[in-house]
Amino acid sequence: MLKNELGRIISFLLIFAAQPYCESKTSTQQVKLDMAKVLIIGAGGVGNVVAHKCAQAKETFSEILLASRTEKKCHAIAKAIAHPNFSTAQVDADQTREVIALIKDFQPSIVINVALPYQDLSIMDACLATGVNYLDTANYEPPNEAKFEYKWQWAYQERFQQAGIMAILGCGFDPGVTGIFTAYALKHYFDEIHYLDIIDCNAGDHGHPFATNFNPEINIREITQKGRYYEKDDWVEVAPLSIHRPIDYPEIGLRESYLLYHEELESLVKHIPTLKRARFWMTFSENYITHLQVLQNVGMTSIEPIDYHGQKIVPLQFLKAVLPQPASLGENYQGQTSIGCHIQGIKDNKARTYYIYNNCHHADTYREVGAQAISYTTGVPAMLGALLMVTGKWQGAGVFNVEQLDPDPFLQKLGTYGLPWHELVDQSYAFASEQE
């Protein structure tokens, strides 16, 4: 903890040391760029997709720099990308000073952070120090505590406003597109939204006995925490995976779905105050649940350090090291994902239901960019959010969640970049029997 606090102090001092550079920037509201340089930090499965998609949008992203702690991962991605100005770099995103130096050298218009959630604050500090816009796909988590809250990043609001730069939080799919879906529904179909159920199904098969579709450490921390949902002006906590029910997914059918806490619930409840209930559901196979329970029972999902032959190791970090890398799952992945929002509310004093969703096939995304659909559905929205920022469609100074922004330009382009979406208005409603 002392090391982390020292890092925060050093970052604070560096921000003031770099102030002349910040002052040379114009306000986000005034910046509209035809061509932009983008720095992508993180070279995992999502970073690979973001890099490919930025390269496809070469009319906007004139130069791309992909950086990671392990530069050879960046080199492997670069070999598959055709872009005249694509380069790589090594950076330790835990070290704000290194990120500042990289930004000053490359001078990007925006930083897309697809590194670990533990590194969000150090990268945000670097963006403040250099006056550069910021976007990520997942909220900050303390390394030593499985706690998913926006409070640490929301605390940057005044500083980003004063610097005249923009930070967009959680611009993946969930969080990300699910928030934009909800904002779109409110803008076009509802006067008030009362009930929101975000549903996430992966009906794919990667052929492994057990593997996680994104960073195993983050994925397992998320699933093994207590479930949590919002109802009647309060947050309700339940035992992990204790509430579940079958949900019918388009083109897939019924799948057992488990209630989890997911970070977009926190921001959506804050920004859509008419909500009476908000929940998040995700599918898991019986095989996955069995493996997870065994790993929990033997202590392998713990984040508490243990002593092993005189060295301190974290069991979950060791488990991450022996599980298949998420980026390696794509080649033989079959099936599809389905993620969307079931919404109920009122329009012109009449009850209304609405369902908006995307289905994405693993085999299709692998053929296009060499990635499975979980990485693809996260990486495409990150690129698109950055594109809207640098072209002036999304503007503002401060820290924003995606549902605070205009959903129309995003959804107008989402299908173009590989994620078509569908909507059902006033048709069958999956959660109708639960409503008051």
C-alpha positions in Angstrom: 0.0 0.0 0.0 2.9 2.4 0.9 4.4 1.7 -2.6 1.1 2.5 -4.2 0.7 5.8 -2.2 4.3 6.8 -3.1 3.4 6.2 -6.7 0.3 8.4 -6.5 2.4 11.2 -4.9 5.1 10.9 -7.6 2.4 11.0 -10.3 0.8 14.1 -8.7 4.2 15.9 -8.8 4.8 14.8 -12.4 1.4 16.3 -13.5 2.5 19.7 -12.2 5.9 19.3 -13.7 4.3 18.7 -17.1 1.8 21.6 -16.8 3.2 23.7 -19.7 2.6 20.7 -22.0 -1.0 20.5 -20.8 -1.6 24.2 -21.3 -0.5 23.9 -24.9 -3.5 21.7 -25.6 -6.9 23.2 -26.6 -10.1 22.1 -24.9 -11.6 18.8 -26.0 -14.7 20.7 -27.1 -12.5 22.6 -29.6 -10.6 19.7 -31.0 -11.9 18.0 -34.2 -9.3 16.0 -36.0 -9.4 14.5 -39.5 -6.3 12.4 -38.8 -5.2 11.2 -35.3 -2.4 9.3 -33.7 -3.6 6.6 -31.3 -1.6 4.9 -28.5 -3.0 1.5 -27.5 -1.7 0.1 -24.2 -2.2 -3.6 -23.8 -1.4 -6.5 -26.3 -3.7 -9.3 -25.1 -6.7 -10.6 -27.0 -8.6 -7.2 -26.8 -5.5 -5.2 -27.7 -5.1 -7.3 -30.8 -8.7 -6.5 -31.9 -8.3 -2.8 -31.1 -5.1 -2.7 -33.1 -6.7 -4.4 -36.1 -9.8 -2.2 -36.0 -7.8 1.0 -35.7 -5.7 -0.1 -38.7 -9.0 -0.7 -40.7 -9.9 2.9 -39.9 -6.7 4.4 -41.4 -8.6 7.4 -42.7 -9.0 8.4 -39.1 -6.0 6.8 -37.3 -3.0 8.0 -39.3 -0.5 6.5 -36.9 -0.8 3.6 -34.4 1.5 2.8 -31.5 0.9 -0.5 -29.7 2.7 -0.8 -26.4 2.9 -3.5 -23.7 5.1 -4.7 -20.9 6.2 -7.5 -23.2 6.9 -6.0 -26.6 7.2 -9.3 -28.4 3.4 -9.6 -28.0 3.1 -6.3 -29.9 5.5 -7.6 -32.6 3.3 -10.7 -33.1 0.2 -8.6 -33.6 2.0 -6.1 -35.9 3.0 -8.9 -38.3 -0.7 -9.5 -39.1 -1.6 -5.8 -39.6 -1.4 -3.8 -42.8 -1.0 -0.1 -41.9 1.7 2.2 -43.2 2.4 3.8 -39.8 2.1 1.0 -37.2 4.8 0.8 -34.6 5.4 -1.0 -31.2 6.9 -0.1 -27.9 7.7 -1.5 -24.5 6.1 0.2 -21.4 5.3 -0.8 -17.9 1.8 0.6 -17.4 2.2 0.4 -13.6 4.8 3.2 -13.9 3.3 6.5 -14.6 6.6 8.0 -15.5 7.2 5.5 -18.3 3.7 6.1 -19.7 4.3 9.9 -19.6 7.6 9.5 -21.4 6.0 7.3 -24.1 3.1 9.8 -24.6 5.5 12.7 -24.9 7.6 10.9 -27.4 4.6 9.7 -29.6 2.2 12.6 -28.9 -1.0 10.8 -29.5 -4.5 12.4 -29.7 -5.9 9.6 -27.5 -4.7 6.7 -25.3 -6.8 3.5 -25.5 -6.2 1.5 -22.3 -6.8 -2.2 -22.7 -4.2 -3.2 -20.1 -5.1 -4.6 -16.7 -7.8 -2.8 -14.7 -5.2 -2.4 -11.9 -3.4 0.0 -14.2 -6.2 2.4 -15.0 -5.2 5.0 -12.5 -1.5 5.1 -13.5 -2.5 5.6 -17.1 -5.1 8.2 -16.3 -2.4 10.1 -14.3 -0.2 10.0 -17.3 -2.9 11.4 -19.5 -3.5 14.2 -17.1 0.2 15.0 -17.0 0.4 15.2 -20.8 -3.1 16.6 -21.7 -4.2 13.6 -23.7 -7.7 12.0 -24.0 -8.3 8.6 -22.4 -10.5 5.6 -22.9 -10.7 2.2 -21.2 -13.0 -0.9 -21.2 -13.1 -1.8 -17.5 -13.2 0.0 -14.3 -10.2 0.2 -11.8 -9.7 -2.6 -9.3 -7.4 -2.5 -6.4 -4.9 -5.4 -6.8 -5.4 -6.7 -3.3 -9.2 -6.5 -3.2 -11.8 -7.8 -5.5 -13.9 -4.6 -5.5 -15.5 -3.3 -8.6 -16.4 0.4 -8.2 -16.1 3.5 -10.3 -15.4 5.8 -7.3 -11.6 5.9 -7.9 -12.0 7.0 -11.5 -15.0 9.3 -10.9 -12.7 11.1 -8.5 -10.7 12.4 -11.5 -13.7 14.4 -12.8 -12.5 17.8 -11.7 -8.9 17.3 -12.7 -9.9 16.2 -16.2 -12.3 19.1 -16.5 -9.6 21.6 -15.5 -7.1 20.0 -18.0 -9.7 20.3 -20.8 -9.5 16.7 -21.7 -11.9 13.8 -21.9 -11.9 10.3 -20.2 -14.4 7.7 -21.3 -14.8 4.8 -18.9 -16.0 1.3 -19.8 -16.2 1.4 -23.6 -16.2 -2.3 -24.3 -19.3 -4.4 -24.7 -20.4 -4.9 -21.1 -19.6 -2.4 -19.8 -19.9 -0.3 -22.9 -22.4 -1.2 -25.6 -24.9 -2.3 -23.0 -24.8 1.3 -21.6 -25.2 2.7 -25.1 -28.1 0.3 -25.8 -29.8 1.6 -22.7 -29.2 5.2 -23.5 -30.5 4.6 -27.1 -33.6 3.0 -25.7 -34.2 6.0 -23.3 -33.7 8.5 -26.1 -35.9 6.9 -28.7 -38.4 4.6 -27.0 -39.0 5.6 -23.4 -39.9 8.5 -21.2 -38.8 6.5 -18.2 -36.9 3.2 -17.9 -38.0 1.2 -14.8 -36.5 -2.3 -15.2 -33.2 -3.3 -16.9 -31.8 -6.8 -17.3 -28.5 -7.1 -19.1 -28.0 -10.6 -20.4 -24.7 -12.1 -21.6 -24.5 -15.6 -23.2 -21.4 -17.3 -24.6 -22.7 -20.4 -26.3 -19.3 -21.2 -27.8 -17.0 -24.2 -27.4 -13.2 -23.7 -27.3 -12.4 -27.4 -26.8 -10.6 -27.0 -23.5 -11.8 -28.6 -20.2 -11.6 -25.2 -18.5 -10.5 -21.8 -19.7 -11.6 -18.2 -19.3 -12.4 -16.0 -22.2 -10.5 -12.9 -20.9 -7.8 -12.4 -18.3 -8.3 -15.4 -15.9 -7.3 -13.4 -12.8 -9.9 -10.6 -13.6 -12.6 -13.1 -14.8 -12.4 -15.4 -11.7 -12.3 -12.4 -9.3 -15.5 -11.1 -11.0 -17.4 -14.4 -10.8 -16.5 -15.4 -7.3 -17.5 -12.1 -5.7 -20.9 -11.8 -4.2 -23.8 -11.2 -6.5 -25.3 -7.7 -6.3 -28.3 -6.0 -8.0 -30.3 -2.8 -7.6 -33.9 -2.8 -6.5 -36.2 -0.3 -4.8 -33.5 2.4 -4.2 -31.1 -0.1 -2.6 -28.4 -2.6 -3.4 -29.1 -6.2 -2.6 -26.2 -8.7 -2.0 -26.5 -12.4 -2.5 -24.1 -15.4 -2.3 -22.0 -15.9 -5.5 -24.0 -17.6 -8.3 -26.9 -18.4 -5.9 -29.6 -16.8 -8.2 -30.0 -18.4 -11.6 -32.7 -19.0 -14.2 -33.0 -20.1 -17.8 -33.1 -17.3 -20.3 -33.9 -17.6 -24.0 -31.2 -16.1 -26.3 -31.7 -15.4 -30.0 -30.4 -18.2 -32.3 -29.2 -20.0 -29.2 -32.2 -21.0 -27.1 -32.5 -21.5 -23.4 -29.3 -21.2 -21.3 -29.0 -21.2 -17.5 -28.0 -17.7 -16.6 -26.5 -16.5 -13.3 -27.0 -13.2 -11.5 -23.6 -11.4 -11.1 -22.6 -7.9 -10.1 -21.2 -6.0 -13.1 -19.8 -2.5 -13.0 -22.1 -0.9 -15.5 -25.0 -1.4 -13.0 -23.4 1.2 -10.8 -23.1 3.9 -13.5 -26.5 3.2 -15.1 -28.3 3.5 -11.7 -26.5 6.8 -11.2 -27.3 8.2 -14.6 -30.8 6.8 -15.1 -32.5 7.7 -11.8 -35.9 6.3 -12.9 -34.6 2.7 -12.6 -36.5 0.6 -10.1 -34.4 -2.5 -10.7 -31.2 -3.3 -12.6 -29.6 -6.7 -12.9 -26.9 -8.5 -14.8 -27.0 -12.1 -16.0 -24.3 -14.3 -17.5 -24.3 -17.9 -18.7 -22.0 -20.7 -17.5 -22.0 -24.3 -18.3 -22.2 -27.0 -15.6 -18.7 -28.0 -16.5 -17.4 -24.5 -15.9 -19.2 -24.2 -12.5 -17.9 -27.6 -11.4 -14.3 -26.6 -12.2 -14.7 -23.3 -10.5 -16.1 -24.8 -7.4 -13.2 -27.3 -7.2 -10.6 -24.5 -7.7 -12.3 -22.5 -4.9 -12.4 -25.5 -2.6 -8.7 -26.1 -2.9 -7.8 -22.4 -2.5 -6.7 -21.7 -6.1 -9.0 -18.7 -6.5 -7.6 -16.8 -3.5 -5.9 -13.4 -3.9 -4.2 -13.7 -0.5 -0.5 -14.3 -0.8 0.9 -17.6 0.5 4.4 -18.7 1.3 5.8 -21.3 -1.2 9.4 -22.4 -0.7 10.3 -19.0 0.8 8.5 -17.0 -1.9 5.2 -15.2 -1.7 2.8 -16.2 -4.4 -0.8 -15.4 -5.1 -2.8 -18.6 -5.9 -5.0 -16.9 -8.5 -2.0 -15.4 -10.2 -0.4 -18.9 -10.4 -3.7 -20.3 -11.7 -3.6 -17.6 -14.4 -0.2 -18.8 -15.4 -1.2 -22.4 -16.0 -4.6 -21.8 -17.8 -4.8 -21.3 -21.5 -4.2 -17.7 -22.6 -7.5 -16.2 -23.8 -5.9 -14.9 -27.0 -5.0 -18.5 -27.9 -8.6 -19.8 -27.8 -9.8 -18.4 -31.1 -8.5 -20.8 -33.7 -10.9 -23.7 -32.8 -13.7 -21.7 -31.2 -17.2 -22.6 -32.5 -20.6 -21.1 -31.7 -21.6 -17.6 -30.8 -22.2 -15.0 -28.2 -25.4 -13.0 -27.5 -25.4 -9.9 -25.4 -28.2 -7.5 -24.9 -30.6 -5.5 -22.7 -34.2 -6.3 -21.8 -35.9 -3.1 -20.8 -39.3 -2.2 -19.5 -40.7 1.3 -18.8 -43.2 3.8 -20.0 -43.8 6.0 -23.1 -46.6 8.5 -23.2 -47.9 7.0 -19.9 -48.2 3.5 -21.5 -46.1 0.4 -20.6 -43.5 -0.6 -23.1 -41.0 -3.4 -23.5 -37.8 -3.3 -25.5 -35.0 -5.8 -26.3 -31.8 -4.8 -28.1 -28.9 -7.2 -28.7 -25.9 -8.4 -30.7 -24.9 -11.9 -31.7 -21.3 -12.6 -32.7 -19.8 -15.8 -34.1 -16.4 -16.9 -32.8 -15.4 -18.4 -36.2 -16.2 -15.2 -38.0 -14.1 -13.0 -35.7 -11.2 -15.4 -35.8 -11.2 -15.3 -39.6 -11.2 -11.5 -39.6 -8.7 -10.6 -36.9 -7.5 -13.9 -35.3 -9.5 -13.5 -32.1 -12.4 -15.1 -30.4 -15.7 -13.2 -30.1 -15.3 -12.2 -26.4 -12.2 -10.2 -27.3 -13.8 -8.9 -30.5 -17.0 -7.6 -28.9 -14.8 -5.7 -26.4 -12.2 -4.4 -28.8 -14.5 -3.1 -31.6 -16.4 -0.7 -29.2 -13.1 0.6 -27.8 -11.9 1.5 -31.2 -15.2 3.1 -32.2 -15.4 5.1 -29.0 -11.9 6.5 -29.7 -12.9 7.2 -33.3 -15.9 9.3 -32.1 -13.8 11.2 -29.7 -11.0 12.2 -32.1 -13.5 13.1 -34.8 -15.5 15.3 -32.5 -18.7 13.3 -32.3 -18.2 12.7 -28.6 -16.9 15.7 -26.9 -16.5 17.1 -23.3 -14.0 17.8 -20.6 -14.2 15.5 -17.6 -14.8 11.8 -16.9 -17.8 10.1 -18.6 -19.5 6.8 -18.7 -20.8 5.9 -22.1 -24.5 6.2 -21.3 -23.9 10.0 -20.7 -23.0 10.4 -24.4 -25.1 10.5 -27.6 -25.7 6.8 -28.6 -26.8 7.6 -32.1 -23.4 8.1 -33.9 -22.0 5.0 -32.1 -24.8 2.7 -33.1 -24.9 4.1 -36.6 -21.3 2.8 -37.1 -21.3 -0.3 -34.8 -22.6 -2.7 -37.5 -20.1 -1.2 -40.1 -17.2 -2.3 -37.9 -18.5 -5.9 -37.4 -21.2 -5.8 -34.6 -24.7 -5.6 -36.1 -27.5 -5.1 -33.6 -31.2 -5.9 -33.5 -34.2 -4.6 -31.6 -37.6 -5.9 -30.6 -40.2 -3.3 -29.5 -43.3 -4.3 -27.5 -42.8 -7.9 -28.2 -42.4 -10.8 -25.7 -40.6 -9.8 -22.6 -38.4 -12.4 -20.9 -38.9 -11.0 -17.3 -42.6 -10.2 -17.6 -43.7 -12.5 -14.8 -41.4 -10.7 -12.3 -42.8 -7.3 -12.7 -45.2 -5.5 -10.3 
